[in-house]
Amino acid sequence: MNKRRLKTIFTMLSMTAVISVCMVMVIYRASGCLPLADDAALIAGRLSFINGSAYAAYTEESTQAPAAARPLADTPTEAENTAEHPKNTTHTGDSLPVEELYVGNGNMSFDNISVRNTTDYDLDIESVLRSDLPFSVENNHSVQVLVYHTHSCESYMTEDTGEYYDDFYPRSTDGDQGVMAVGEKLVEVLKEHGIGAIHDTTLHDYPSYEGSYARSWETIEGYREKYPDIKVTIDLHRDSMTAQDGTKYKPTFTHDGYKAAQIMIMSGYDTSGYFDFWDENLNFALKLQKKCEDMYPDMTRPLNFGEYTYNMNFNNGSLLIEVGTDANTVEEACRSGGYLGEALASLLTDNYS
């Protein structure tokens, strides 16, 4: 065998050895960089998509499939309550001011109510108020009102101190600290007046905030199947007003010497064909606004009439209502929830079929 042939064979063997070593190193590094639960996951790439966000469905910490969604109106588990934000944490950081204000002026008004109209619709408030309510409830104690929360974890302050700390976190799965407590008060008052009402406490915005409206739509559809007599759905929220310097504002009014959170009723406008009864929802919104102001002067901020839907295309009795802001206290917000219940009960019983 000549020297040239031996050299060629040696070169080929060397290259084969180098390639083998490189492949071993790549496989070793890959296994360390991909800590999925099993080989099948490594091959298949078990990723799921929720509202456009990818997440690994299986991890080293848990090889079980994600838990099924809780049934309607089920309460969060203790682990879920703890997971989002710890309770009673020591405040840290700088304190920032909280200021009260009264919000009363929209861009149009009639009598004692004000509206902020951001649409191109030429709204005649007086004419709408003179027309009939587009639906009526029956005096039979069947469930006809549903109160729910698309952003169930929106919470309030627990004390009225005139300040907050920059670690303040206005979301909690503790229902007693947020909008779910307000919803509970609203439903309680409606029931006291003999109106069949139910309060849903599903967490639509936890653990994922994105897609909350799609999930709450599924919830209210489920209730319609179970309670076909539902005429009114109220999606109860709380607002937020924070200036660039960090000052938070709390819209308040006083009734019988007690401070309460102002509310803002929202009514949508849509000419695309997906919400062709928006004018009926607006009718309901204006009449509820008028009833609130008649019974509790200064209770309402200007009715917000704008180009949005926010699940109000569910039926002609669907509204979104913001109760206070994150700077109001739970007590102030719940007081307004009670007032709202009284006003809604009065409006509905005035229109019993």
C-alpha positions as CSV (number, residue, x, y, z in Angstrom):
1,M,0.0,0.0,0.0
2,N,1.5,3.3,-1.1
3,K,2.0,6.3,1.2
4,R,-0.6,8.4,-0.5
5,R,-3.3,5.8,0.1
6,L,-2.4,5.5,3.8
7,K,-2.5,9.2,4.2
8,T,-6.0,9.4,2.7
9,I,-7.3,6.6,5.1
10,F,-5.8,8.3,8.1
11,T,-7.4,11.7,7.2
12,M,-10.8,10.1,6.8
13,L,-10.5,8.3,10.1
14,S,-9.5,11.5,11.9
15,M,-12.5,13.4,10.4
16,T,-14.9,10.7,11.5
17,A,-13.6,10.8,15.0
18,V,-13.9,14.6,15.2
19,I,-17.5,14.5,13.8
20,S,-18.4,11.8,16.4
21,V,-17.0,13.9,19.3
22,C,-19.0,17.0,18.1
23,M,-22.2,15.1,17.9
24,V,-21.8,13.7,21.4
25,M,-21.1,17.2,22.7
26,V,-24.2,18.7,20.9
27,I,-26.5,16.0,22.3
28,Y,-25.1,16.5,25.8
29,R,-25.5,20.2,25.7
30,A,-29.0,19.9,24.2
31,S,-30.2,17.7,27.0
32,G,-29.0,20.2,29.6
33,C,-30.6,23.2,27.8
34,L,-34.0,21.5,27.3
35,P,-35.3,20.5,30.8
36,L,-38.6,19.1,29.6
37,A,-40.3,16.3,31.5
38,D,-39.8,13.4,29.2
39,D,-38.3,12.4,25.8
40,A,-41.7,12.6,24.1
41,A,-42.0,16.3,25.2
42,L,-38.5,16.9,23.8
43,I,-39.5,15.5,20.5
44,A,-43.0,16.9,20.2
45,G,-42.3,20.3,21.8
46,R,-45.4,20.3,24.0
47,L,-46.4,23.9,23.7
48,S,-49.9,25.3,24.0
49,F,-51.2,28.7,22.9
50,I,-53.5,30.8,25.1
51,N,-54.6,34.1,23.6
52,G,-51.4,34.2,21.5
53,S,-49.0,33.4,24.3
54,A,-47.0,30.2,24.2
55,Y,-46.3,28.2,27.4
56,A,-44.9,24.8,28.1
57,A,-47.8,22.5,29.1
58,Y,-45.5,20.2,31.0
59,T,-42.5,21.1,33.1
60,E,-40.0,19.4,35.4
61,E,-41.9,20.7,38.4
62,S,-45.2,19.1,37.3
63,T,-45.7,16.2,34.8
64,Q,-49.4,16.5,35.2
65,A,-51.7,18.2,32.7
66,P,-53.0,21.6,33.7
67,A,-56.0,21.5,36.0
68,A,-59.4,21.8,34.4
69,A,-61.3,25.0,34.6
70,R,-63.4,25.4,37.7
71,P,-67.1,25.2,37.3
72,L,-69.2,28.3,37.3
73,A,-69.2,30.4,40.5
74,D,-66.7,28.2,42.2
75,T,-64.3,30.0,44.5
76,P,-60.5,30.1,44.1
77,T,-58.3,27.6,46.1
78,E,-56.1,28.7,48.9
79,A,-53.1,28.1,46.7
80,E,-54.4,30.4,44.1
81,N,-55.2,33.1,46.6
82,T,-51.6,32.9,47.8
83,A,-50.0,32.7,44.4
84,E,-51.0,36.0,43.0
85,H,-50.1,38.4,45.8
86,P,-49.2,37.8,49.5
87,K,-51.7,39.2,52.0
88,N,-50.8,41.8,54.7
89,T,-47.3,42.4,53.4
90,T,-45.2,45.1,55.0
91,H,-45.2,48.3,52.9
92,T,-41.9,49.4,51.4
93,G,-40.8,52.2,49.3
94,D,-42.0,55.8,49.1
95,S,-45.4,57.0,50.0
96,L,-47.4,58.8,47.4
97,P,-50.6,61.0,47.8
98,V,-54.2,60.0,47.3
99,E,-56.6,62.8,46.5
100,E,-60.4,62.9,46.5
101,L,-62.3,64.4,43.6
102,Y,-65.8,64.7,42.3
103,V,-66.3,63.9,38.6
104,G,-69.4,65.5,37.3
105,N,-69.1,67.2,33.9
106,G,-69.4,65.3,30.6
107,N,-69.8,66.9,27.2
108,M,-73.6,66.8,27.3
109,S,-76.3,66.8,30.0
110,F,-80.0,66.8,30.8
111,D,-81.6,67.5,34.1
112,N,-79.4,65.9,36.8
113,I,-77.4,63.5,34.6
114,S,-74.3,64.0,32.5
115,V,-72.9,62.0,29.5
116,R,-69.5,61.8,27.9
117,N,-70.4,61.0,24.3
118,T,-67.3,60.1,22.2
119,T,-69.3,58.8,19.3
120,D,-70.7,60.5,16.2
121,Y,-74.2,59.7,17.3
122,D,-76.5,62.7,17.9
123,L,-77.8,61.7,21.3
124,D,-81.1,63.2,22.6
125,I,-81.0,62.3,26.3
126,E,-84.5,63.7,27.0
127,S,-86.1,61.7,24.2
128,V,-84.5,58.4,25.4
129,L,-85.6,59.0,28.9
130,R,-89.2,59.5,27.8
131,S,-89.2,56.1,25.9
132,D,-90.0,52.8,27.5
133,L,-87.4,50.5,29.0
134,P,-86.6,47.9,26.2
135,F,-87.3,44.9,28.5
136,S,-89.1,44.1,31.7
137,V,-88.6,41.6,34.5
138,E,-91.2,39.3,35.9
139,N,-92.3,39.4,39.6
140,N,-91.7,35.7,40.1
141,H,-88.3,35.4,41.9
142,S,-86.7,33.6,38.9
143,V,-83.1,34.5,38.2
144,Q,-83.3,37.5,35.9
145,V,-80.1,39.5,36.9
146,L,-76.5,38.2,36.6
147,V,-73.7,40.1,38.2
148,Y,-70.2,39.0,37.1
149,H,-66.6,40.4,36.8
150,T,-64.5,40.2,33.7
151,H,-61.6,41.5,35.8
152,S,-62.4,39.7,39.0
153,C,-59.1,40.5,40.7
154,E,-59.5,44.3,40.6
155,S,-59.1,45.4,44.3
156,Y,-59.3,48.5,46.4
157,M,-57.4,50.0,49.4
158,T,-58.3,48.8,52.8
159,E,-57.8,52.1,54.6
160,D,-58.4,55.8,53.9
161,T,-55.1,57.3,54.9
162,G,-54.6,59.9,52.1
163,E,-51.5,58.0,50.8
164,Y,-50.3,54.8,49.3
165,Y,-46.9,53.1,49.0
166,D,-45.3,52.6,45.6
167,D,-45.4,48.8,46.2
168,F,-49.2,49.0,46.3
169,Y,-50.6,46.2,44.1
170,P,-54.3,46.8,43.2
171,R,-55.1,43.2,42.2
172,S,-55.9,40.3,44.5
173,T,-57.6,37.0,44.3
174,D,-59.0,37.7,47.8
175,G,-62.6,38.5,46.9
176,D,-63.2,40.4,50.1
177,Q,-60.8,43.1,49.0
178,G,-62.2,43.9,45.6
179,V,-65.0,44.1,43.1
180,M,-66.4,40.7,44.1
181,A,-67.3,42.2,47.5
182,V,-69.1,45.0,45.7
183,G,-70.9,42.5,43.5
184,E,-72.0,40.5,46.5
185,K,-73.5,43.6,48.1
186,L,-75.3,44.5,44.9
187,V,-76.9,41.0,44.6
188,E,-77.8,41.0,48.3
189,V,-79.8,44.2,47.9
190,L,-81.6,43.0,44.8
191,K,-82.6,39.8,46.6
192,E,-83.9,41.9,49.5
193,H,-86.3,43.5,47.0
194,G,-87.5,40.1,45.7
195,I,-85.5,40.2,42.4
196,G,-83.9,36.9,41.4
197,A,-80.2,37.6,41.1
198,I,-77.0,35.6,41.0
199,H,-73.4,36.6,41.5
200,D,-70.6,34.8,39.6
201,T,-67.2,34.8,41.2
202,T,-65.2,33.0,38.5
203,L,-61.6,34.4,38.1
204,H,-61.6,35.5,34.5
205,D,-58.3,37.5,34.7
206,Y,-56.2,35.1,36.7
207,P,-53.7,33.5,36.1
208,S,-53.9,35.2,32.7
209,Y,-55.2,38.7,32.2
210,E,-55.2,38.5,28.4
211,G,-58.4,37.0,27.1
212,S,-60.5,37.9,30.1
213,Y,-63.5,39.0,28.0
214,A,-63.6,35.8,26.0
215,R,-63.6,33.8,29.2
216,S,-66.3,35.9,30.8
217,W,-68.4,35.6,27.6
218,E,-68.3,31.8,28.0
219,T,-69.3,32.2,31.6
220,I,-72.4,34.4,30.9
221,E,-73.4,32.1,28.0
222,G,-73.3,29.2,30.5
223,Y,-75.6,31.1,32.9
224,R,-78.0,31.9,30.0
225,E,-78.3,28.2,29.3
226,K,-79.0,27.5,33.0
227,Y,-81.2,30.5,33.6
228,P,-82.9,31.5,30.3
229,D,-85.0,34.2,32.0
230,I,-81.9,36.4,32.6
231,K,-82.7,40.0,31.4
232,V,-79.9,42.0,33.0
233,T,-76.1,41.3,33.1
234,I,-73.8,43.7,35.0
235,D,-70.1,43.4,34.5
236,L,-68.8,45.1,37.6
237,H,-65.3,46.7,37.5
238,R,-63.2,49.3,39.3
239,D,-61.4,52.1,37.5
240,S,-57.9,53.6,38.0
241,M,-56.8,57.3,37.9
242,T,-53.1,58.0,38.4
243,A,-51.3,61.1,37.4
244,Q,-47.8,61.2,36.0
245,D,-46.4,62.3,39.4
246,G,-47.9,59.1,41.0
247,T,-50.9,60.8,42.6
248,K,-53.9,58.6,42.7
249,Y,-57.4,60.0,42.6
250,K,-60.5,58.6,44.2
251,P,-63.9,59.8,42.9
252,T,-66.2,60.1,45.9
253,F,-69.6,61.6,47.0
254,T,-71.3,61.8,50.3
255,H,-74.8,60.5,51.2
256,D,-76.3,60.7,54.7
257,G,-72.9,61.6,56.1
258,Y,-71.2,58.6,54.6
259,K,-68.5,58.7,52.0
260,A,-69.0,56.4,48.9
261,A,-67.3,55.8,45.6
262,Q,-68.7,57.4,42.5
263,I,-69.7,54.9,39.8
264,M,-69.4,55.2,36.0
265,I,-71.9,53.4,33.8
266,M,-70.6,52.5,30.4
267,S,-72.7,51.9,27.3
268,G,-71.3,50.8,23.9
269,Y,-71.9,51.9,20.3
270,D,-71.3,49.8,17.3
271,T,-72.5,50.0,13.7
272,S,-70.6,47.0,12.4
273,G,-73.6,44.7,12.8
274,Y,-72.4,42.7,15.8
275,F,-74.2,45.0,18.3
276,D,-77.3,46.2,16.5
277,F,-79.3,46.8,19.6
278,W,-76.8,49.2,21.3
279,D,-79.5,51.9,21.4
280,E,-81.6,49.7,23.7
281,N,-78.6,49.2,26.1
282,L,-78.1,52.9,26.0
283,N,-81.8,53.4,27.0
284,F,-81.2,51.1,30.0
285,A,-78.0,52.9,30.9
286,L,-79.5,56.3,30.8
287,K,-82.5,55.3,32.9
288,L,-80.3,53.6,35.5
289,Q,-78.1,56.7,35.6
290,K,-81.2,58.9,36.2
291,K,-82.5,56.6,38.9
292,C,-79.1,56.7,40.7
293,E,-78.9,60.5,40.6
294,D,-82.6,60.9,41.7
295,M,-82.0,58.6,44.7
296,Y,-78.3,59.4,45.5
297,P,-77.3,62.8,44.1
298,D,-73.7,63.0,42.8
299,M,-73.4,59.2,42.8
300,T,-72.5,58.9,39.1
301,R,-69.7,60.1,37.0
302,P,-70.7,61.1,33.4
303,L,-72.1,58.1,31.6
304,N,-69.4,56.9,29.2
305,F,-70.9,56.3,25.8
306,G,-68.3,55.2,23.3
307,E,-67.4,52.9,20.4
308,Y,-66.8,49.6,22.2
309,T,-68.7,46.4,23.0
310,Y,-67.1,44.8,26.1
311,N,-69.6,41.9,26.0
312,M,-72.6,44.3,26.2
313,N,-73.8,42.7,23.0
314,F,-74.9,39.8,25.1
315,N,-78.4,41.2,25.5
316,N,-80.2,44.6,25.6
317,G,-79.9,44.6,29.4
318,S,-76.1,44.3,29.5
319,L,-73.9,47.1,31.0
320,L,-70.4,47.6,32.3
321,I,-70.2,49.6,35.5
322,E,-67.0,50.9,37.1
323,V,-67.3,51.4,40.9
324,G,-64.6,53.8,42.2
325,T,-60.9,53.5,41.5
326,D,-58.1,51.5,43.1
327,A,-57.7,54.5,45.5
328,N,-61.1,54.1,47.0
329,T,-61.5,51.8,50.0
330,V,-63.4,48.6,50.0
331,E,-65.9,50.1,52.4
332,E,-66.6,53.1,50.1
333,A,-67.0,50.8,47.0
334,C,-69.3,48.3,48.8
335,R,-71.5,51.2,50.1
336,S,-71.9,52.3,46.4
337,G,-72.7,48.7,45.5
338,G,-75.6,48.8,48.0
339,Y,-76.8,52.1,46.5
340,L,-76.6,50.7,43.0
341,G,-78.6,47.7,44.1
342,E,-81.3,50.0,45.5
343,A,-81.4,52.1,42.3
344,L,-81.5,49.1,40.0
345,A,-84.2,47.4,42.1
346,S,-86.3,50.5,41.9
347,L,-85.9,50.8,38.1
348,L,-86.7,47.1,37.6
349,T,-89.7,47.0,39.9
350,D,-91.1,50.1,38.3
351,N,-91.1,48.1,35.1
352,Y,-92.5,44.7,36.2
353,S,-94.3,42.9,33.4
